[in-house]
């Protein structure tokens, strides 16, 4: 029983800490596209972040706690608790908790000389933040591999929206990561959504970094940041600015 007390206590702490915001999906922070990585058996990954998302008609800011706990080598549990503030140009400002996410990642293929790593991360979005009465679901697959010092991958998944008059969506994303120095990694991605029976939306891109702080702190933190926008016109409804700044802890 002692082995489970710390994970349970940490999960309760995350539930209490509600000053949060989620990016489109938790995972490969500071990017949206997730990878196949897991923390390792009985280990934690915690991401704390501030995000922004601006369109022509609204500006959204907020915070996120993204907690990941490793079960065995290839499996992790994920909990995301968001808190958002949306400033509408004509309709005032909304603030409150967003949809809480629960997910389980399982990496069922590990990378070899000829095969990529492959995982799946089924996710449920609880209707806690936007007036919905039914949960949404995300069913993805992740693929990635190392080519010398370059780390590349992709994620494709299907969003199931169960609320009446909402349309399901296909998500796609491609990312890359490369070390710039011993402490800094450069990261980037292109991702987007395809809606059933509608014209595909313009894709989005993010460019960012991870900076490994070498201190006596345990766990040693990593600073993360990214910025991007849609490839669509600024006058469209698509985001003309995406921003992420946060800290990553692994212990």
N, C-alpha and C positions, 0 to 999 in steps of 0.2 A: 504493500500500500504506500510506502514512503516514496517510491519512485513516481507516483502520480500526484502527490500533494503540490509540488511546485508548479506543474503545468496547470492544474485546476486553479490555484491561487492566482497565477498570472492571467489566465483567461478571465477570471472575475474582475481583476484590476482593469483590463481592457474594456470590459463592459461598463464599468463605472466611469471611465474617462471618455466623455461624450463630445469633447471639443474636437471634432474630426471632420474629414472630408475625403471622399474616395475619388481617384481618377476613374477613367472609364472602366477599368478592371484592375483589381489588385494584381501583384506579381512582379514583373521585371522592372521594378522602379529604378530610375525615374521615367521609364518608358511605359507605354500602354501595352504593347505586345509582350506576352508572357513567354518564359522559357521553360525548360524541363527540369531546372534545378530544384533541389529540396535541401533543407537545412542539415539533414543527417539525423541519426537516431538520438532521440531525447535532447535535441537542440532547438533553439529558438532563433527566429529572425523577426525583428521588429522594425517597421518603417514608420516614422513620424514625419508628416509633410504638410506644407502649405501650398495650395494650388490656385491657379486662376484660369478662367475660360471666358473669353470675351467674344460676343457676336455684335452685329450691328444694332440689335435691340436690347441686349442685356449683358451684364457683367456679373459673373459668378466667382466667388472666392470661398475658401474654406480650409478645413483641416481634415487629416485622415490619420487614424491608427490602423495599420495593416499588420496583423500578428500571424506568424506562421510557426507551427510546431511540428517537428519531424517525428514520424512514427516509422521505425525501421529506416533502412537506407533510402528507399525509393518512394516513400509516402509521406505526405504532410497534410495537416489540417490548417485551414486559413479562415480568419475572421477579420472583416473590415467593418468599421463603424464610422460613418461620415457625419459631418456637420457642415452645412452649406449656408451661404448668404448670397442671394440673387437680387441684384438691383435692376429692375425693369424701368425702361425709359419713361413710360407713361403710367404704369400700374403700381408704382411704389416698390417696396423692398420686402422680400420674404427671407426668413431665416429659420433654421431648424434642422433636425436630424434628417439625413437622407436614408436611402434603403440600406439596411444592414445586409452584408453578404456572408454566406457560409459556403466553403468549398473544400473539396478533397482532391489533392493531386496525387496521381500514381504514375510513375515512370516505368513503363513495362518493357522498354528496350533501352539498353545502355549503349553508348557510342563505342564502336570498334573501328578498325581500319577501313571498313567498307560500308558501315551502317551508321546512320545518325541516331542520336537519342530521340525517343518518342515518349510522350506522356499525354495524359488527359486530365482535365481539371473541371469536372462538373460543378456548376455554381448555382446557388439559389439566391435570388434577390428578394428579401422579405419586404412587404408593402408597408414600411414604417415611415416613409418620408414624403410621399407625393399624392396621397389620397386614394391610391389603388386599394382594391380589396382582395386581390389575388397575387400570389408570388410570380415572378418571372424566372426563367431558367436560361442558363448558358451552357452549351455542350461543345467544348473545343477539343482540338488536338494540337499539340506542340511538337515541333521538330527543331533540332539544332545540332551543330557539330563544330569542332575546332579544326581550322586549317592553319597550321603553324601557330602564329600569335593572334590570328583573326578568329573571332567567335561569331558565327552567323546562325540565324534561325528564323523560323516562321511560326505563325499560329493561325489556324482557321477554325471558326466556330459558328454555331447557330444559336441566335437569341430567340427564345420562345416567349412571346408576350401573350398572356392569357386574358388580359382585360379586353372587354368588348370594344370593337372598332379600332384596335391596334394591330399593327402589321409586324410579322416576324422579320428578322434581319439576319443576313450573313455577314460575319466579321472576318476580315483578313488583315494580316500584319506581317511585316518582314523587318528584322533588326540586324544590326551589326555592332560589334564591340572590339576595340583595339587598344592596347596599352600605349600611352604616350610617354610615360616614364614609370618608375617603380611605384609611384604613388597615385598616378592619374590614369584613368581609362576614359577614352572617348567613346560615346555611344550614339546611335542614331536609328531611326525607324521610319517606315512609311506604312500607314494603315488606313482602313476605311470600312464602309458599310454598304451593303447592297440590300435594298428593300424589295420584297416580293411585289411584282406587278408594277414597279415604278422604276424610273430612270436612276441609275447608280449615282450616288452622291460623289462629289470630288474627293479624292483621297487627302489625307493629312500627313504632315511630317513632323518629327521632333529631332532635335540635336541636343546632346547633353554630355554630362561627365559624371564620374565617380572619383572622389578624392579620399584616399585612405589616410587617416590621421594616425601618425605614429606617436602615441603617447603612452603613459603608464596606466591609462584608464583601462578597466576591464568591465565590460567588453569595449574594445577599441572601436570608436565610431567611424563611419564613412559618410562624408558629406556628398549629397547627390543633387543634381539640378538639370533641368532641360527647358527648352523653349521651342515653340513651333507654331504652325498655323495650317489652315486648309489651302489646297492648291486652287480653290475657287476664288471668284471675285470678292473683293472686300464688301461690296454692296449686297452679297448674298446672305442667306441665313446661316451659313457655315462659319465656324470659329475663325476669326482673323488673328487671334493670339491665344496660345496655350502656354502656361507656365507652371513649373514644379520646382520646389526647393525643399529638401528634407534631409533627414539623418537616418542612417541604417545601423542597427545593432545586431550582432550575431554572437550568441553565447550558448 
